[in-house]
Amino acid sequence: MADQKLSLSGSPAKIEVRAKAGSGKRAVLYTRVSTGDQHAETQLYDLRELAKQRRYEIVHEYTDTICGAKSKRPGLDQLLADARRHRFDVVLVAAFDRVARNVRHFLEVLDELSHLNIEFVSLRENIDTGGPLGRAMVVIVGAIAELEKSLIVERVKAGMRRAKLEGRRIGRAPLNVDRAAIVRDRLAGLSLTEVAKKHRVSRATVCRLVNESKKTGLPKQRAIPLAEGCNSQIAA
């Protein structure tokens, strides 16, 4: 058994992956989770089992904790950089949607791996680009995944339109505070922190309401610098 010390992207900690020496192709695992509450280990466990079954030698593991819509991913970028250095022969992923934000991005990644003669294996879709049929299926399944995402977006928009027609509120409820009292207290000389605590709002909200009062023509008092986070003054 040969030990390879590897770093997960986005994490300073080192992990140790045990790979079977002389097992054939060099493989890397790529996983992605959207939030820190999710665990990449769930994907890694299945991918390690797949590599073991195929007698691949795991030489590195890359993990990103980032939203799927983001194109800049440290783990994926490092994977592609290492691919250009020919440091592995196969990429194993849990599913297509773990790799790219849309079909175009996915095909760009796949095309680059193909030009580098690196195979791509997806566990959920059971796709292996080692053959022509696998490469064709990748394009088809990727298009279907993009269609599914578009349909979800359309359903959400339709639901929001229906809610508006039914008179239901969409988004955050408006701030229910005595805006005039907040402005008066601030103009009376109370600090941002004191006003915020008194009315149970944030300091930023106090700043915003005071600045807005300049445009609404509320009664003005003496000039008070809004130094604690505000960038303007209320004229006397």
PADORO-104945 format. One record per residue (C-alpha): z, y, x; residue number from 1. Coordinates in steps of 0.001 Angstrom, whole numbers, plus 500000, padded with zeros to 6 digits. Layout:
# PADORO-104945
{w:Z	v:Y	u:X	k:NUM}
...
//
This chain:
# PADORO-104945
{w:500000	v:500000	u:500000	k:1}
{w:499011	v:503397	u:501383	k:2}
{w:500965	v:506502	u:500447	k:3}
{w:499168	v:509757	u:499737	k:4}
{w:501240	v:512955	u:499356	k:5}
{w:499680	v:515204	u:496792	k:6}
{w:500390	v:518570	u:495120	k:7}
{w:500015	v:519208	u:491402	k:8}
{w:498189	v:522517	u:490808	k:9}
{w:500480	v:525218	u:489535	k:10}
{w:503569	v:523402	u:490799	k:11}
{w:505163	v:523829	u:494214	k:12}
{w:506678	v:520383	u:494044	k:13}
{w:505107	v:517514	u:495906	k:14}
{w:504419	v:514176	u:494277	k:15}
{w:503725	v:510890	u:495894	k:16}
{w:500938	v:508646	u:494640	k:17}
{w:500707	v:505069	u:495772	k:18}
{w:497140	v:503793	u:496077	k:19}
{w:495949	v:500378	u:497001	k:20}
{w:494135	v:500544	u:500333	k:21}
{w:490657	v:499061	u:500503	k:22}
{w:490245	v:499031	u:496716	k:23}
{w:486735	v:500519	u:496760	k:24}
{w:485856	v:503904	u:495363	k:25}
{w:488065	v:506913	u:495946	k:26}
{w:489199	v:508378	u:492648	k:27}
{w:490955	v:511553	u:491531	k:28}
{w:492725	v:512168	u:488245	k:29}
{w:492460	v:515411	u:486296	k:30}
{w:494812	v:516304	u:483456	k:31}
{w:495367	v:519450	u:481437	k:32}
{w:498090	v:520479	u:478998	k:33}
{w:498115	v:523699	u:477001	k:34}
{w:501798	v:524618	u:477332	k:35}
{w:504795	v:523833	u:479478	k:36}
{w:506327	v:521910	u:476565	k:37}
{w:503637	v:519258	u:476878	k:38}
{w:503727	v:516596	u:479561	k:39}
{w:500810	v:515678	u:481800	k:40}
{w:502551	v:512397	u:482654	k:41}
{w:501334	v:510946	u:479351	k:42}
{w:497739	v:511347	u:480494	k:43}
{w:498488	v:510361	u:484083	k:44}
{w:500076	v:507060	u:483073	k:45}
{w:496932	v:505912	u:481224	k:46}
{w:494610	v:507140	u:483962	k:47}
{w:496583	v:505357	u:486677	k:48}
{w:496332	v:502146	u:484680	k:49}
{w:492573	v:502616	u:484330	k:50}
{w:492214	v:503205	u:488061	k:51}
{w:494265	v:500099	u:488740	k:52}
{w:492053	v:497988	u:486458	k:53}
{w:488901	v:499213	u:488167	k:54}
{w:490473	v:498885	u:491618	k:55}
{w:489938	v:502554	u:492412	k:56}
{w:491942	v:504165	u:495199	k:57}
{w:493684	v:507261	u:493817	k:58}
{w:493504	v:509938	u:496490	k:59}
{w:494577	v:512988	u:494488	k:60}
{w:495856	v:514196	u:491119	k:61}
{w:495072	v:517616	u:489672	k:62}
{w:496955	v:519127	u:486751	k:63}
{w:496515	v:522402	u:484897	k:64}
{w:498930	v:523932	u:482403	k:65}
{w:496629	v:526352	u:480657	k:66}
{w:494890	v:526973	u:477348	k:67}
{w:491638	v:525095	u:476865	k:68}
{w:489760	v:528337	u:476216	k:69}
{w:490430	v:529617	u:479740	k:70}
{w:487623	v:529127	u:482223	k:71}
{w:489663	v:529878	u:485357	k:72}
{w:491812	v:526835	u:486056	k:73}
{w:493456	v:526364	u:489473	k:74}
{w:493475	v:522573	u:489227	k:75}
{w:489870	v:522229	u:488104	k:76}
{w:488678	v:524804	u:490639	k:77}
{w:490419	v:522884	u:493427	k:78}
{w:488929	v:519621	u:492164	k:79}
{w:485405	v:521047	u:492353	k:80}
{w:486090	v:522523	u:495788	k:81}
{w:487219	v:519108	u:497055	k:82}
{w:484203	v:517505	u:495388	k:83}
{w:481910	v:519710	u:497455	k:84}
{w:483703	v:518387	u:500538	k:85}
{w:482991	v:514823	u:499348	k:86}
{w:486651	v:513846	u:499338	k:87}
{w:486298	v:511403	u:496428	k:88}
{w:483736	v:509359	u:494485	k:89}
{w:485042	v:509263	u:490899	k:90}
{w:486794	v:511669	u:488524	k:91}
{w:488988	v:510166	u:485805	k:92}
{w:490022	v:512224	u:482763	k:93}
{w:491826	v:511368	u:479547	k:94}
{w:489238	v:513062	u:477298	k:95}
{w:486331	v:515509	u:477381	k:96}
{w:488356	v:518357	u:475902	k:97}
{w:490777	v:518197	u:478829	k:98}
{w:487999	v:519353	u:481164	k:99}
{w:486139	v:522315	u:479709	k:100}
{w:486432	v:525088	u:477122	k:101}
{w:483026	v:524398	u:475502	k:102}
{w:479901	v:522263	u:475821	k:103}
{w:478188	v:524662	u:478211	k:104}
{w:481130	v:524743	u:480596	k:105}
{w:481543	v:520982	u:480317	k:106}
{w:477891	v:520329	u:481150	k:107}
{w:478083	v:522744	u:484100	k:108}
{w:481013	v:520794	u:485543	k:109}
{w:479286	v:517492	u:484858	k:110}
{w:476010	v:518682	u:486359	k:111}
{w:477724	v:519766	u:489565	k:112}
{w:479508	v:516418	u:489875	k:113}
{w:476218	v:514627	u:489241	k:114}
{w:474453	v:516573	u:492009	k:115}
{w:477281	v:515585	u:494335	k:116}
{w:476844	v:511904	u:493348	k:117}
{w:480342	v:511810	u:491881	k:118}
{w:480929	v:509660	u:488811	k:119}
{w:482773	v:510964	u:485762	k:120}
{w:484875	v:508633	u:483608	k:121}
{w:486517	v:509642	u:480315	k:122}
{w:489147	v:507279	u:478944	k:123}
{w:489183	v:508276	u:475261	k:124}
{w:485409	v:508377	u:474836	k:125}
{w:484966	v:505306	u:477074	k:126}
{w:482170	v:507081	u:478960	k:127}
{w:481138	v:506367	u:482529	k:128}
{w:478329	v:508443	u:484051	k:129}
{w:477632	v:505737	u:486582	k:130}
{w:474632	v:504720	u:484449	k:131}
{w:471872	v:506568	u:482505	k:132}
{w:473320	v:505580	u:479109	k:133}
{w:476683	v:507043	u:480064	k:134}
{w:475073	v:510330	u:481103	k:135}
{w:473193	v:510545	u:477807	k:136}
{w:476322	v:509801	u:475799	k:137}
{w:478199	v:512561	u:477605	k:138}
{w:475755	v:515178	u:476289	k:139}
{w:475906	v:513782	u:472739	k:140}
{w:479685	v:513500	u:472562	k:141}
{w:480110	v:516925	u:474138	k:142}
{w:477884	v:518485	u:471464	k:143}
{w:479872	v:516755	u:468727	k:144}
{w:483137	v:518047	u:470196	k:145}
{w:481761	v:521596	u:470211	k:146}
{w:480635	v:521201	u:466593	k:147}
{w:484088	v:519975	u:465596	k:148}
{w:485709	v:523017	u:467197	k:149}
{w:483305	v:525374	u:465391	k:150}
{w:484061	v:523695	u:462055	k:151}
{w:487802	v:524138	u:462635	k:152}
{w:487302	v:527852	u:463312	k:153}
{w:485244	v:528204	u:460132	k:154}
{w:487916	v:526445	u:458081	k:155}
{w:490591	v:528784	u:459431	k:156}
{w:488492	v:531853	u:458613	k:157}
{w:487801	v:530534	u:455122	k:158}
{w:491522	v:529999	u:454568	k:159}
{w:492302	v:533551	u:455664	k:160}
{w:489627	v:534971	u:453335	k:161}
{w:491077	v:533009	u:450407	k:162}
{w:494597	v:534191	u:451222	k:163}
{w:493456	v:537829	u:451215	k:164}
{w:491732	v:537398	u:447860	k:165}
{w:494940	v:535903	u:446465	k:166}
{w:496884	v:538913	u:447681	k:167}
{w:498846	v:537111	u:450368	k:168}
{w:499656	v:538907	u:453596	k:169}
{w:497866	v:537868	u:456786	k:170}
{w:499699	v:538398	u:460045	k:171}
{w:503015	v:540045	u:460854	k:172}
{w:504876	v:541934	u:458133	k:173}
{w:505125	v:545720	u:458605	k:174}
{w:508210	v:547128	u:460304	k:175}
{w:510870	v:547773	u:457652	k:176}
{w:512978	v:550561	u:459183	k:177}
{w:513865	v:554180	u:458449	k:178}
{w:511297	v:555791	u:460716	k:179}
{w:512445	v:559341	u:460016	k:180}
{w:516043	v:558445	u:460904	k:181}
{w:514947	v:556912	u:464193	k:182}
{w:513030	v:560071	u:465104	k:183}
{w:515932	v:562330	u:464072	k:184}
{w:518422	v:560352	u:466155	k:185}
{w:516152	v:560499	u:469183	k:186}
{w:515567	v:564223	u:468757	k:187}
{w:519321	v:564719	u:468325	k:188}
{w:519827	v:563597	u:471899	k:189}
{w:520582	v:559879	u:471648	k:190}
{w:519091	v:557776	u:474435	k:191}
{w:516355	v:555231	u:473805	k:192}
{w:518833	v:552387	u:474225	k:193}
{w:521330	v:553951	u:471806	k:194}
{w:518676	v:554527	u:469128	k:195}
{w:517233	v:551055	u:469582	k:196}
{w:520636	v:549396	u:469192	k:197}
{w:521587	v:551539	u:466199	k:198}
{w:518438	v:550682	u:464244	k:199}
{w:517953	v:547188	u:465709	k:200}
{w:514477	v:547820	u:467073	k:201}
{w:513003	v:547751	u:470541	k:202}
{w:512920	v:550721	u:472896	k:203}
{w:509115	v:550564	u:472772	k:204}
{w:509250	v:550948	u:468972	k:205}
{w:511454	v:554052	u:469317	k:206}
{w:508963	v:555558	u:471772	k:207}
{w:506036	v:554799	u:469478	k:208}
{w:507660	v:556249	u:466379	k:209}
{w:508749	v:559420	u:468187	k:210}
{w:505285	v:559945	u:469632	k:211}
{w:503702	v:559341	u:466215	k:212}
{w:506019	v:561928	u:464705	k:213}
{w:504206	v:564604	u:466708	k:214}
{w:501106	v:563965	u:464619	k:215}
{w:502858	v:563753	u:461237	k:216}
{w:504523	v:567148	u:461354	k:217}
{w:508128	v:566023	u:461099	k:218}
{w:510769	v:568745	u:461684	k:219}
{w:511052	v:569439	u:465380	k:220}
{w:514143	v:570221	u:467375	k:221}
{w:514766	v:570928	u:471028	k:222}
{w:512555	v:569362	u:473697	k:223}
{w:513848	v:566047	u:474961	k:224}
{w:512153	v:564235	u:477887	k:225}
{w:511305	v:560714	u:476859	k:226}
{w:512137	v:559469	u:480307	k:227}
{w:513412	v:556032	u:479418	k:228}
{w:510066	v:554415	u:478927	k:229}
{w:508084	v:557171	u:477118	k:230}
{w:505363	v:559149	u:478831	k:231}
{w:505423	v:562352	u:476811	k:232}
{w:507808	v:564982	u:475384	k:233}
{w:508629	v:566305	u:471924	k:234}
{w:508012	v:570021	u:472007	k:235}
{w:510744	v:572358	u:470881	k:236}
//
